[in-house]
Amino acid sequence: MNILSIENLEKTLKDEPLFEGATLGLEDGEKVGIVGRNGAGKSTFLKTVMGIMTPDEGKVSQRAGTDMVYLEQTVSYGRGCTVRDYLYESGDRKISTLKEYRRAIDQGDEKTYQSLYDKIEKESLWDIEHEYEAIIESLGEKIPQERTMESLSGGQQKKVAIARVLSLSPDILLLDEPTNHLDIRSIEYLEAWIRNSSKAVIIVTHDRHILNECCTTIWELDKKHFYRHPGSFTSYLERREERIRMAEKEMARIETILRREREWLMRGPKARTGKDKNRKERIENMESQLGKVRDDRQRAFSSLDRRMGKKVLDAVSISKTYDGITLFSDFSFSFQKGQRIGLIGDNGAGKSTLLDILTGRTEPDSGTVDRGVNTFFGYYDQLGRNLASEKTIIEYAEDIGKRVVMSDGEDVSASRFLELFGFPVSMQRLPISTLSGGERRRLYLITRLLLNPNFLVLDEPTNDLDLETMENLESYILSFPGTVLISSHDRTFLDLTVDMLLVIEDRSISLFPGSYSEWKEEKDAKAATPARKEKEAGTRRERERKGLSYKEKKEKEEIERRMEELERSIDELESSFSSADDTELGSLKERTGKYNAAKAELEAISDRWLILAEKDEQGC
């Protein structure tokens, strides 16, 4: 049964229809991922469903008594707002009840606050503030509730915002790009919450790991229409791949027809009479259709190969401290051509600082960075992306580089390169000042690639990128002939683009020669070993307490100790039988006698151990 129904929903912004005829249903506990290109209208759709924006047509209805909470991309708050105040500014029904209760107490309205007290007790609303604080701590932050929101970093603000929506435990949770500015540990916490929660979730995200591990349904927004794909994100990708293959077949068919039709056009004026006007229109339509099909094709590509010397970059014993806190120390590494390296660590561990040091923007406290003479960086950072320019998109791009060479040898224009990263020709004459923040960041990324670097440094490049653009960036990186260093919280992106990791942890930097998934698997295995041993020891103690007396427990332990001794002795004697000469264990005859005696004793005490072990099991 649907907990949320969306019927014929339509919305137009700036005279451009974003979506139309959207008819979808959300079941109780269903996890839905929304995918589509940047600017397609995903965020607007969530705001319209939430009621923040009014639809042009259609309606959204919820089952009676259903709570719905929305996490926006950008964290907003009032001036001087503290972390505690932020919880109470949510506008949620549960928070409104708590605020009304406090107001009734302040006004001495005994009848009202008693009524609200009973409601709060019934719905367990007293726990919200405690849960809010606990989730913030689980996300890796110990933030005093009196701290102002404006004093927090962007990552901390995002964690507080996530803690607010999760602590409210709504029936329906709408999440708009929740992983932006989070570290991997926080993302894994959010992923576990979504996966294990019984609540319904609609999430707009570029994190393919969350889409695949958490979502049971994909809603695809493509060319103003929503398409429902039941199943995992992997199933959706398989269907999309099949659609692209079909589109390529259609493109080949259209190209064959167009080749024949263009030959007809070239025959001269006699062939192009007035009665053939419809034929010319069909040719134009096919050319337009061909362009649309080409838009769906993804190609491997790379930039021009700038010459790189034998020495790329050597970091020697570098250290850095901020505000008396050591970020990392004594880090040494020699970067080589062709390496694709990922950089991971918690928020605040020093990832961006390390990138700034390697690229020469920041000096280390100690140690040296020796860059090769021919090393040329293309650095996409998180701070210098505000493109203050009155130029158009294409003018700005061409000022940096006019040509890009694809991996198949084709030389394409900057305009075509912009198209690959989500800037169609229709947008390229727009002034940069008209672009959204996300579009400016995407343009900044493109300009770093157009610089034709041989050492590519990317700091959280996947923020604000849609899936298609990310796939194109991955293709670029995999074809890139130089050195690549990527700091990212996107686990799938790391797995697809890098083959080794630099890990900032416990104020030091270590190298892991493998993918992110391999590193995580090894880390989890190491963490699980002590916990498993403790669990087994606890289970053993519990079983002994329930099933065996103290005397029997001591007897069982003594038998186990003696069994280990006998097994070692038997192994040693068996190994000695390869020599007929006398050894430290005696002559062959003596060793044979010891061996038979040890085997007999082991068999005898094993029978007693089995009795005690069976009694132990029966007491569990």
DOTOR-296306 format. One record per residue (C-alpha): residue in one letter; residue number from 0; x, y, z. Coordinates in steps of 0.001 Angstrom, whole numbers, padded with zeros to 6 digits. Layout:
REM DOTOR-296306
a | NUM | X | Y | Z
...
END
This chain:
REM DOTOR-296306
m | 0 | 000000 | 000000 | 000000
n | 1 | 001327 | 003436 | -000941
i | 2 | 002409 | 005718 | 001875
l | 3 | 002967 | 008517 | -000681
s | 4 | 001178 | 009055 | -004007
i | 5 | 002363 | 011414 | -006769
e | 6 | -000116 | 012055 | -009592
n | 7 | 000610 | 013861 | -012891
l | 8 | 003114 | 016215 | -011262
e | 9 | 004492 | 019009 | -013462
k | 10 | 006847 | 021904 | -012802
t | 11 | 008334 | 024616 | -015021
l | 12 | 011128 | 026998 | -013996
k | 13 | 012420 | 029900 | -016107
d | 14 | 010069 | 028888 | -018931
e | 15 | 011735 | 025453 | -019074
p | 16 | 009641 | 022361 | -018180
l | 17 | 011656 | 020236 | -015752
f | 18 | 009282 | 017285 | -015409
e | 19 | 005758 | 016524 | -016519
g | 20 | 003188 | 013794 | -016011
a | 21 | 005129 | 012329 | -013068
t | 22 | 002958 | 009582 | -011553
l | 23 | 004729 | 007522 | -008897
g | 24 | 003976 | 005695 | -005677
l | 25 | 006105 | 005053 | -002581
e | 26 | 005404 | 002064 | -000361
d | 27 | 005978 | 001895 | 003375
g | 28 | 009674 | 001151 | 003990
e | 29 | 010640 | 001403 | 000306
k | 30 | 014078 | 002840 | -000537
v | 31 | 014095 | 004869 | -003764
g | 32 | 017098 | 006406 | -005518
i | 33 | 016527 | 009259 | -007992
v | 34 | 019045 | 009567 | -010842
g | 35 | 019322 | 011994 | -013755
r | 36 | 021555 | 014640 | -015240
n | 37 | 022511 | 017811 | -013394
g | 38 | 019836 | 020441 | -013938
a | 39 | 017206 | 017858 | -014876
g | 40 | 015041 | 018900 | -011912
k | 41 | 015741 | 016278 | -009217
s | 42 | 016051 | 018789 | -006361
t | 43 | 013021 | 020726 | -007605
f | 44 | 011071 | 017465 | -007659
l | 45 | 011931 | 016767 | -004005
k | 46 | 010943 | 020308 | -002989
t | 47 | 007657 | 019954 | -004854
v | 48 | 006926 | 016610 | -003184
m | 49 | 007758 | 018162 | 000197
g | 50 | 005422 | 021116 | -000467
i | 51 | 008187 | 023732 | -000405
m | 52 | 007390 | 024491 | -004060
t | 53 | 003921 | 024458 | -005631
p | 54 | 003454 | 022218 | -008692
d | 55 | 002037 | 023675 | -011892
e | 56 | -000110 | 020576 | -012295
g | 57 | -000837 | 017408 | -010350
k | 58 | -000883 | 016641 | -006660
v | 59 | 001022 | 014867 | -003884
s | 60 | -000867 | 013006 | -001161
q | 61 | 000312 | 011176 | 001944
r | 62 | -001320 | 008517 | 004040
a | 63 | -003009 | 010032 | 007092
g | 64 | -000673 | 010543 | 010040
t | 65 | 002489 | 010257 | 007921
d | 66 | 005541 | 012338 | 008863
m | 67 | 007846 | 013486 | 006053
v | 68 | 011197 | 015243 | 006599
y | 69 | 013505 | 016806 | 003998
l | 70 | 017297 | 017256 | 003992
e | 71 | 018307 | 020035 | 001579
q | 72 | 021649 | 020149 | -000218
t | 73 | 022632 | 023422 | 001451
v | 74 | 022536 | 023766 | 005230
s | 75 | 020681 | 026962 | 006179
y | 76 | 020290 | 028540 | 009619
g | 77 | 019641 | 031879 | 011277
r | 78 | 022271 | 034274 | 012560
g | 79 | 023664 | 033169 | 015930
c | 80 | 021867 | 029817 | 015715
t | 81 | 023426 | 027218 | 018024
v | 82 | 023571 | 023476 | 017370
r | 83 | 020734 | 022987 | 019882
d | 84 | 018676 | 025792 | 018294
y | 85 | 019142 | 024180 | 014896
l | 86 | 017219 | 021108 | 016024
y | 87 | 014300 | 023260 | 017152
e | 88 | 014241 | 025258 | 013913
s | 89 | 013329 | 022199 | 011836
g | 90 | 009605 | 022965 | 011612
d | 91 | 008800 | 019263 | 011995
r | 92 | 005505 | 018280 | 013650
k | 93 | 007293 | 016518 | 016526
i | 94 | 009532 | 019503 | 017202
s | 95 | 006509 | 021813 | 017020
t | 96 | 004865 | 019729 | 019744
l | 97 | 007911 | 020097 | 022004
k | 98 | 008044 | 023853 | 021359
e | 99 | 004343 | 024225 | 022134
y | 100 | 004864 | 022306 | 025387
r | 101 | 007677 | 024656 | 026445
r | 102 | 005599 | 027686 | 025510
a | 103 | 002621 | 026377 | 027522
i | 104 | 004860 | 025951 | 030573
d | 105 | 006242 | 029479 | 030185
q | 106 | 002677 | 030843 | 029956
g | 107 | 001424 | 028759 | 032879
d | 108 | -001224 | 027083 | 030675
e | 109 | -001617 | 023942 | 032800
k | 110 | -004386 | 022362 | 030698
t | 111 | -002414 | 022719 | 027445
y | 112 | 000921 | 021529 | 028750
q | 113 | -000677 | 018522 | 030491
s | 114 | -002350 | 017541 | 027224
l | 115 | 000912 | 017970 | 025326
y | 116 | 002818 | 016092 | 028040
d | 117 | 000612 | 013036 | 027495
k | 118 | 001159 | 013281 | 023723
i | 119 | 004932 | 013599 | 024153
e | 120 | 004976 | 010583 | 026467
k | 121 | 002907 | 008508 | 024045
e | 122 | 005171 | 009291 | 021067
s | 123 | 008463 | 009167 | 023049
l | 124 | 009399 | 012664 | 021916
w | 125 | 011618 | 013256 | 024953
d | 126 | 014286 | 011098 | 023278
i | 127 | 014712 | 013303 | 020185
e | 128 | 017281 | 015707 | 021659
h | 129 | 019314 | 012851 | 023145
e | 130 | 019180 | 010962 | 019834
y | 131 | 020243 | 014138 | 017996
e | 132 | 023372 | 014472 | 020133
a | 133 | 024131 | 010739 | 019891
i | 134 | 023949 | 010715 | 016083
i | 135 | 026270 | 013734 | 015810
e | 136 | 028790 | 011809 | 017913
s | 137 | 028273 | 008648 | 015832
l | 138 | 029116 | 010714 | 012751
g | 139 | 032524 | 011365 | 014299
e | 140 | 031974 | 014781 | 015891
k | 141 | 031884 | 015906 | 019506
i | 142 | 030253 | 019298 | 019131
p | 143 | 028950 | 021212 | 022172
q | 144 | 025289 | 022083 | 021750
e | 145 | 026122 | 025725 | 022521
r | 146 | 028450 | 026063 | 019489
t | 147 | 027061 | 028312 | 016773
m | 148 | 026406 | 026750 | 013384
e | 149 | 028435 | 029440 | 011615
s | 150 | 031519 | 028454 | 013621
l | 151 | 031418 | 024900 | 012240
s | 152 | 033124 | 023653 | 009090
g | 153 | 031020 | 022703 | 006064
g | 154 | 031438 | 019018 | 006862
q | 155 | 030392 | 019522 | 010494
q | 156 | 027317 | 021507 | 009445
k | 157 | 026284 | 018692 | 007096
k | 158 | 026647 | 016125 | 009884
v | 159 | 024488 | 018234 | 012212
a | 160 | 021847 | 018558 | 009480
i | 161 | 021851 | 014785 | 008921
a | 162 | 021605 | 014161 | 012666
r | 163 | 018530 | 016396 | 012807
v | 164 | 016558 | 014548 | 010136
l | 165 | 017572 | 011091 | 011400
s | 166 | 016733 | 011901 | 015030
l | 167 | 013185 | 012850 | 013991
s | 168 | 012709 | 009284 | 012661
p | 169 | 010062 | 010263 | 010078
d | 170 | 007901 | 007825 | 008123
i | 171 | 009314 | 009281 | 004879
l | 172 | 012798 | 010761 | 004588
l | 173 | 013766 | 012882 | 001555
l | 174 | 017544 | 013288 | 001117
d | 175 | 019107 | 015615 | -001451
e | 176 | 022802 | 014814 | -002072
p | 177 | 023438 | 013957 | 001597
t | 178 | 027005 | 012664 | 001073
n | 179 | 028507 | 015936 | -000198
h | 180 | 031200 | 017198 | 002229
l | 181 | 031075 | 014008 | 004336
d | 182 | 034026 | 011729 | 005019
i | 183 | 033781 | 008020 | 004259
r | 184 | 033131 | 007018 | 007879
s | 185 | 030084 | 009300 | 008052
i | 186 | 028818 | 008086 | 004686
e | 187 | 029033 | 004490 | 005888
y | 188 | 027019 | 005414 | 008991
l | 189 | 024323 | 007038 | 006839
e | 190 | 024320 | 004060 | 004472
a | 191 | 023832 | 001633 | 007378
w | 192 | 020972 | 003761 | 008744
i | 193 | 019153 | 003783 | 005405
r | 194 | 019714 | 000084 | 004794
n | 195 | 018614 | -001045 | 008271
s | 196 | 015777 | 001429 | 008823
s | 197 | 012149 | 000421 | 008378
k | 198 | 011367 | 003971 | 007174
a | 199 | 010690 | 004933 | 003542
v | 200 | 013510 | 006908 | 001915
i | 201 | 013773 | 008893 | -001331
i | 202 | 017369 | 009893 | -002004
v | 203 | 018991 | 011998 | -004713
t | 204 | 022660 | 011031 | -004729
h | 205 | 025636 | 010402 | -006982
d | 206 | 026996 | 007810 | -004516
r | 207 | 026623 | 004596 | -006497
h | 208 | 027522 | 002472 | -003472
i | 209 | 024516 | 003792 | -001545
l | 210 | 022286 | 003485 | -004611
n | 211 | 023249 | -000152 | -005061
e | 212 | 023424 | -001256 | -001420
c | 213 | 020366 | 000585 | -000075
c | 214 | 017874 | 001270 | -002858
t | 215 | 015228 | -001225 | -003939
t | 216 | 013844 | 001021 | -006685
i | 217 | 015352 | 003605 | -009051
w | 218 | 013381 | 006569 | -010387
e | 219 | 015132 | 007916 | -013468
l | 220 | 014429 | 011484 | -014592
d | 221 | 015273 | 011666 | -018280
k | 222 | 014125 | 014297 | -020766
k | 223 | 011336 | 015628 | -018477
h | 224 | 009839 | 012211 | -017711
f | 225 | 010214 | 009835 | -014778
y | 226 | 010780 | 006120 | -015349
r | 227 | 010455 | 003575 | -012553
h | 228 | 013020 | 000762 | -012468
p | 229 | 012341 | -001914 | -009825
g | 230 | 015428 | -003568 | -008372
s | 231 | 018951 | -002483 | -007525
f | 232 | 021054 | 000211 | -009124
t | 233 | 023083 | -002514 | -010846
s | 234 | 019906 | -003804 | -012505
y | 235 | 019115 | -000265 | -013635
l | 236 | 022608 | 000124 | -015146
e | 237 | 022200 | -003144 | -017038
r | 238 | 018921 | -001916 | -018529
r | 239 | 020516 | 001453 | -019352
e | 240 | 023405 | -000304 | -021085
e | 241 | 020938 | -002280 | -023173
r | 242 | 019140 | 000965 | -024054
i | 243 | 022433 | 002523 | -025177
r | 244 | 023208 | -000509 | -027333
m | 245 | 019808 | -000206 | -028959
a | 246 | 020408 | 003525 | -029455
e | 247 | 023722 | 002789 | -031169
k | 248 | 021996 | 000350 | -033531
e | 249 | 019419 | 003030 | -034275
m | 250 | 022209 | 005544 | -034887
a | 251 | 023870 | 003198 | -037391
r | 252 | 020537 | 002794 | -039208
i | 253 | 019952 | 006566 | -039312
e | 254 | 023496 | 007209 | -040544
t | 255 | 022970 | 004765 | -043411
i | 256 | 019735 | 006477 | -044439
l | 257 | 021263 | 009934 | -044056
r | 258 | 024205 | 009028 | -046253
r | 259 | 021796 | 008094 | -049043
e | 260 | 019614 | 011173 | -048465
r | 261 | 022589 | 013539 | -048463
e | 262 | 023653 | 012082 | -051792
w | 263 | 020189 | 012991 | -053087
l | 264 | 020601 | 016553 | -051802
m | 265 | 023920 | 016876 | -053643
r | 266 | 022454 | 015999 | -057051
g | 267 | 021551 | 019600 | -057720
p | 268 | 018506 | 021872 | -057978
k | 269 | 016591 | 019614 | -060418
a | 270 | 016275 | 016903 | -057758
r | 271 | 015103 | 019350 | -055087
t | 272 | 011671 | 020387 | -056315
g | 273 | 008944 | 021857 | -054159
k | 274 | 007186 | 018520 | -053832
d | 275 | 010286 | 017171 | -052013
k | 276 | 009997 | 019672 | -049166
n | 277 | 008762 | 016935 | -046805
r | 278 | 011763 | 014799 | -047692
k | 279 | 014129 | 017609 | -046701
e | 280 | 012306 | 018025 | -043403
r | 281 | 012693 | 014283 | -042748
i | 282 | 016449 | 014625 | -043319
e | 283 | 016620 | 017491 | -040807
n | 284 | 014612 | 015472 | -038273
m | 285 | 016927 | 012476 | -038690
e | 286 | 019990 | 014674 | -038191
s | 287 | 018442 | 016048 | -035010
q | 288 | 017592 | 012534 | -033848
l | 289 | 021147 | 011407 | -034588
g | 290 | 022476 | 014153 | -032333
k | 291 | 020238 | 012992 | -029495
v | 292 | 021411 | 009392 | -029858
r | 293 | 025033 | 010525 | -029855
d | 294 | 024403 | 012334 | -026565
d | 295 | 023753 | 008946 | -024926
r | 296 | 027047 | 007433 | -026046
q | 297 | 029984 | 007435 | -023656
r | 298 | 033509 | 007474 | -025074
a | 299 | 036940 | 006883 | -023616
f | 300 | 039094 | 009987 | -023963
s | 301 | 042160 | 011713 | -022621
s | 302 | 043936 | 015030 | -023036
l | 303 | 047145 | 015673 | -024949
d | 304 | 050167 | 013925 | -023460
r | 305 | 052473 | 016619 | -022041
r | 306 | 056033 | 015292 | -021786
m | 307 | 057028 | 014169 | -018296
g | 308 | 060602 | 013726 | -017078
k | 309 | 062019 | 010794 | -015117
k | 310 | 061469 | 012636 | -011858
v | 311 | 057801 | 013456 | -011191
l | 312 | 057652 | 014465 | -007511
d | 313 | 059482 | 013349 | -004373
a | 314 | 058092 | 014097 | -000898
v | 315 | 060807 | 013688 | 001742
s | 316 | 059952 | 013577 | 005478
i | 317 | 057261 | 016256 | 005311
s | 318 | 055268 | 017218 | 008407
k | 319 | 052484 | 019703 | 009099
t | 320 | 050883 | 021074 | 012265
y | 321 | 047902 | 023438 | 012581
d | 322 | 046856 | 025158 | 015823
g | 323 | 049162 | 022891 | 017811
i | 324 | 047659 | 019736 | 016309
t | 325 | 049879 | 017505 | 014184
l | 326 | 048092 | 016445 | 010988
f | 327 | 050853 | 014140 | 009754
s | 328 | 054605 | 013771 | 010147
d | 329 | 057632 | 012242 | 008425
f | 330 | 055787 | 011432 | 005193
s | 331 | 057982 | 010320 | 002297
f | 332 | 056846 | 009101 | -001100
s | 333 | 058142 | 009129 | -004667
f | 334 | 055386 | 009714 | -007243
q | 335 | 055880 | 007986 | -010596
k | 336 | 054379 | 008380 | -014062
g | 337 | 051272 | 006271 | -014611
q | 338 | 050366 | 005927 | -010934
r | 339 | 046709 | 006411 | -009966
i | 340 | 046589 | 007053 | -006231
g | 341 | 043650 | 007649 | -003899
l | 342 | 043910 | 009745 | -000737
i | 343 | 041538 | 008916 | 002129
g | 344 | 041043 | 009986 | 005745
d | 345 | 038457 | 011505 | 008069
n | 346 | 037333 | 015131 | 007757
g | 347 | 040031 | 017343 | 009241
a | 348 | 042744 | 014682 | 008898
g | 349 | 044738 | 016898 | 006526
k | 350 | 043939 | 015596 | 003028
s | 351 | 043506 | 019020 | 001406
t | 352 | 046530 | 020329 | 003303
l | 353 | 048665 | 017508 | 001914
l | 354 | 047501 | 018276 | -001638
d | 355 | 048299 | 021967 | -001122
i | 356 | 051812 | 021062 | 000068
l | 357 | 052505 | 018722 | -002853
t | 358 | 051330 | 021316 | -005392
g | 359 | 053328 | 024146 | -003795
r | 360 | 050459 | 026192 | -002373
t | 361 | 051482 | 025529 | 001229
e | 362 | 054903 | 024934 | 002763
p | 363 | 055467 | 021987 | 005110
d | 364 | 056729 | 022645 | 008634
s | 365 | 059623 | 020302 | 007903
g | 366 | 060804 | 018156 | 005023
t | 367 | 061013 | 018928 | 001316
v | 368 | 058943 | 018520 | -001845
d | 369 | 061107 | 018078 | -004947
r | 370 | 059093 | 018487 | -008157
g | 371 | 060353 | 017388 | -011553
v | 372 | 061294 | 020085 | -014057
n | 373 | 058561 | 019000 | -016474
t | 374 | 055878 | 018260 | -013870
f | 375 | 052788 | 020350 | -014609
f | 376 | 049794 | 020187 | -012241
g | 377 | 046114 | 020290 | -013035
y | 378 | 044773 | 020932 | -009520
y | 379 | 041047 | 020839 | -008844
d | 380 | 040726 | 022098 | -005278
q | 381 | 037762 | 022832 | -003020
l | 382 | 038534 | 026519 | -002417
g | 383 | 039483 | 028246 | -005670
r | 384 | 036397 | 027437 | -007715
n | 385 | 034552 | 030755 | -007734
l | 386 | 034902 | 031806 | -011343
a | 387 | 034439 | 035571 | -011268
s | 388 | 034278 | 036345 | -014967
e | 389 | 031972 | 038144 | -017377
k | 390 | 033045 | 035851 | -020183
t | 391 | 030807 | 033180 | -021629
i | 392 | 031404 | 029519 | -020862
i | 393 | 032985 | 028800 | -024237
e | 394 | 035167 | 031932 | -024136
y | 395 | 036506 | 031029 | -020714
a | 396 | 037215 | 027438 | -021775
e | 397 | 038924 | 028371 | -025048
d | 398 | 041189 | 030847 | -023244
i | 399 | 042645 | 027840 | -021422
g | 400 | 042682 | 025254 | -024201
k | 401 | 041009 | 024952 | -027576
r | 402 | 041636 | 021297 | -028489
v | 403 | 041477 | 017934 | -026716
v | 404 | 042656 | 014631 | -028174
m | 405 | 040421 | 011618 | -027537
s | 406 | 041917 | 008204 | -026837
d | 407 | 040898 | 007064 | -030335
g | 408 | 043044 | 009822 | -031831
e | 409 | 040209 | 012189 | -032734
d | 410 | 040985 | 015861 | -032138
v | 411 | 037886 | 017602 | -030707
s | 412 | 037127 | 021212 | -029862
a | 413 | 036751 | 022731 | -026431
s | 414 | 033052 | 023036 | -027250
r | 415 | 032700 | 019284 | -027713
f | 416 | 034711 | 018705 | -024539
l | 417 | 032269 | 020933 | -022651
e | 418 | 029401 | 018823 | -024006
l | 419 | 030979 | 015673 | -022562
f | 420 | 030837 | 017279 | -019138
g | 421 | 027247 | 018447 | -019283
f | 422 | 027416 | 021818 | -021059
p | 423 | 025422 | 021489 | -024312
v | 424 | 026026 | 023945 | -027148
s | 425 | 022828 | 025764 | -026175
m | 426 | 024440 | 026745 | -022829
q | 427 | 027936 | 027624 | -023984
r | 428 | 027169 | 031243 | -024906
l | 429 | 025751 | 031981 | -021445
p | 430 | 027790 | 034255 | -019161
i | 431 | 029494 | 032438 | -016302
s | 432 | 027689 | 034789 | -013896
t | 433 | 024380 | 033076 | -014754
l | 434 | 025578 | 029602 | -013704
s | 435 | 024624 | 027911 | -010462
g | 436 | 027291 | 027035 | -007892
g | 437 | 027335 | 023410 | -009005
e | 438 | 027672 | 024368 | -012677
r | 439 | 030580 | 026683 | -011883
r | 440 | 032367 | 023893 | -010034
r | 441 | 031839 | 021593 | -013002
l | 442 | 033220 | 024245 | -015360
y | 443 | 036239 | 024685 | -013096
l | 444 | 036880 | 020932 | -013294
i | 445 | 036759 | 021048 | -017100
t | 446 | 039258 | 023926 | -017218
r | 447 | 041722 | 021933 | -015073
l | 448 | 041600 | 019140 | -017654
l | 449 | 041940 | 021585 | -020558
l | 450 | 045232 | 022828 | -019045
n | 451 | 046765 | 019645 | -020467
p | 452 | 048467 | 018623 | -017185
n | 453 | 050694 | 015591 | -016693
f | 454 | 050015 | 015416 | -012924
l | 455 | 046293 | 015537 | -012152
v | 456 | 045318 | 016397 | -008545
l | 457 | 041599 | 016187 | -007689
d | 458 | 040142 | 017177 | -004309
e | 459 | 036591 | 015767 | -003931
p | 460 | 035855 | 015986 | -007655
t | 461 | 032537 | 014108 | -007575
n | 462 | 030618 | 016659 | -005480
d | 463 | 027797 | 018090 | -007602
l | 464 | 028511 | 015815 | -010585
d | 465 | 025758 | 013674 | -012081
l | 466 | 026355 | 010018 | -012915
e | 467 | 027016 | 010556 | -016611
t | 468 | 029590 | 013274 | -015951
m | 469 | 031255 | 011081 | -013328
e | 470 | 031453 | 008218 | -015804
n | 471 | 033093 | 010544 | -018333
l | 472 | 035565 | 011751 | -015697
e | 473 | 036379 | 008134 | -014821
s | 474 | 036969 | 007426 | -018498
y | 475 | 039296 | 010440 | -018697
i | 476 | 041302 | 009322 | -015648
l | 477 | 041660 | 005727 | -016845
s | 478 | 043024 | 006980 | -020183
f | 479 | 045234 | 009661 | -018593
p | 480 | 048921 | 008887 | -019310
g | 481 | 050394 | 010918 | -016441
t | 482 | 050129 | 010709 | -012639
v | 483 | 046807 | 011032 | -010800
l | 484 | 046201 | 011793 | -007101
i | 485 | 042558 | 011843 | -005963
s | 486 | 041106 | 012742 | -002571
s | 487 | 037526 | 011480 | -002522
h | 488 | 034793 | 010140 | -000257
d | 489 | 033156 | 008341 | -003195
r | 490 | 034028 | 004669 | -002671
t | 491 | 032872 | 003472 | -006085
f | 492 | 034759 | 006295 | -007806
l | 493 | 037940 | 005316 | -005948
d | 494 | 037518 | 001643 | -006796
l | 495 | 037133 | 002460 | -010483
t | 496 | 039965 | 004981 | -010832
v | 497 | 042849 | 004196 | -008447
d | 498 | 045021 | 001167 | -007766
m | 499 | 046730 | 002267 | -004547
l | 500 | 045871 | 004424 | -001532
l | 501 | 047549 | 006919 | 000741
v | 502 | 045739 | 006677 | 004080
i | 503 | 045898 | 009514 | 006623
e | 504 | 045175 | 007917 | 009979
d | 505 | 046426 | 008533 | 013525
r | 506 | 048521 | 011519 | 012352
s | 507 | 050562 | 009489 | 009904
i | 508 | 050301 | 008589 | 006214
s | 509 | 050622 | 004998 | 005076
l | 510 | 050568 | 003365 | 001628
f | 511 | 048112 | 000564 | 000808
p | 512 | 048843 | -001243 | -002492
g | 513 | 045281 | -001923 | -003578
s | 514 | 041762 | -000591 | -004100
y | 515 | 039539 | 001062 | -001511
s | 516 | 037373 | -002078 | -001179
e | 517 | 040453 | -004218 | -000540
w | 518 | 041683 | -001759 | 002095
k | 519 | 038267 | -001678 | 003780
e | 520 | 038034 | -005473 | 003793
e | 521 | 041454 | -005787 | 005412
k | 522 | 040676 | -003048 | 007952
d | 523 | 037356 | -004654 | 008914
a | 524 | 039023 | -008069 | 009282
k | 525 | 041648 | -006632 | 011643
a | 526 | 039001 | -004832 | 013684
a | 527 | 036834 | -007950 | 013870
t | 528 | 039585 | -010263 | 015161
p | 529 | 039863 | -008831 | 018725
a | 530 | 036096 | -008461 | 018937
r | 531 | 035580 | -012051 | 017784
k | 532 | 038128 | -013374 | 020281
e | 533 | 036474 | -011438 | 023093
k | 534 | 033063 | -012703 | 022018
e | 535 | 034300 | -016296 | 021923
a | 536 | 035916 | -015877 | 025350
g | 537 | 032702 | -014424 | 026732
t | 538 | 030662 | -017254 | 025246
r | 539 | 033054 | -019799 | 026709
r | 540 | 032832 | -018199 | 030163
e | 541 | 029052 | -018139 | 029964
r | 542 | 028875 | -021780 | 028925
e | 543 | 031230 | -022824 | 031703
r | 544 | 029177 | -020897 | 034232
k | 545 | 025945 | -022550 | 033176
g | 546 | 027022 | -026108 | 032292
l | 547 | 029995 | -027067 | 034474
s | 548 | 030823 | -026881 | 038140
y | 549 | 033978 | -025096 | 039170
k | 550 | 035782 | -028430 | 039709
e | 551 | 034661 | -029767 | 036314
k | 552 | 035698 | -026554 | 034594
k | 553 | 039217 | -026856 | 036059
e | 554 | 039350 | -030513 | 035035
k | 555 | 038335 | -029648 | 031462
e | 556 | 040989 | -026929 | 031266
e | 557 | 043656 | -029345 | 032544
i | 558 | 042619 | -031971 | 030003
e | 559 | 042804 | -029403 | 027190
r | 560 | 046288 | -028367 | 028342
r | 561 | 047423 | -032014 | 028480
m | 562 | 045877 | -032745 | 025072
e | 563 | 047911 | -029918 | 023526
e | 564 | 051121 | -031306 | 025109
l | 565 | 050407 | -034833 | 023857
e | 566 | 049594 | -033597 | 020340
r | 567 | 052900 | -031683 | 020196
s | 568 | 054794 | -034727 | 021454
i | 569 | 053121 | -037003 | 018887
d | 570 | 053982 | -034544 | 016081
e | 571 | 057638 | -034434 | 017163
l | 572 | 057884 | -038218 | 017390
e | 573 | 056265 | -038665 | 013982
s | 574 | 058787 | -036267 | 012479
s | 575 | 061693 | -038159 | 014117
f | 576 | 060736 | -041470 | 012505
s | 577 | 062413 | -040375 | 009267
s | 578 | 065755 | -041147 | 011000
a | 579 | 066667 | -044629 | 012221
d | 580 | 069628 | -043235 | 014208
d | 581 | 069413 | -042229 | 017863
t | 582 | 068094 | -038678 | 018435
e | 583 | 067430 | -036455 | 021454
l | 584 | 064138 | -038317 | 021805
g | 585 | 065939 | -041658 | 022164
s | 586 | 066473 | -044720 | 020017
l | 587 | 063956 | -045799 | 017411
k | 588 | 062578 | -048423 | 019823
e | 589 | 062241 | -045892 | 022656
r | 590 | 060563 | -043373 | 020377
t | 591 | 058094 | -045999 | 019176
g | 592 | 057188 | -046837 | 022770
k | 593 | 056709 | -043164 | 023683
y | 594 | 054585 | -042650 | 020560
n | 595 | 052231 | -045558 | 021366
a | 596 | 051905 | -044440 | 025011
a | 597 | 051110 | -040851 | 024011
k | 598 | 048479 | -042010 | 021489
a | 599 | 046825 | -044241 | 024120
e | 600 | 046756 | -041469 | 026747
l | 601 | 045373 | -038955 | 024236
e | 602 | 042579 | -041345 | 023306
a | 603 | 041702 | -041958 | 026959
i | 604 | 041553 | -038310 | 028064
s | 605 | 039735 | -037370 | 024839
d | 606 | 036844 | -039584 | 025948
r | 607 | 036640 | -037717 | 029266
w | 608 | 036907 | -034326 | 027485
l | 609 | 033985 | -035261 | 025203
i | 610 | 031828 | -036021 | 028257
l | 611 | 032641 | -032684 | 029842
a | 612 | 032201 | -030822 | 026554
e | 613 | 028785 | -032424 | 026004
k | 614 | 027707 | -031403 | 029493
d | 615 | 028977 | -027905 | 028809
e | 616 | 026900 | -027714 | 025592
q | 617 | 023772 | -028994 | 027348
g | 618 | 024059 | -026206 | 029885
c | 619 | 023977 | -023503 | 027161
END
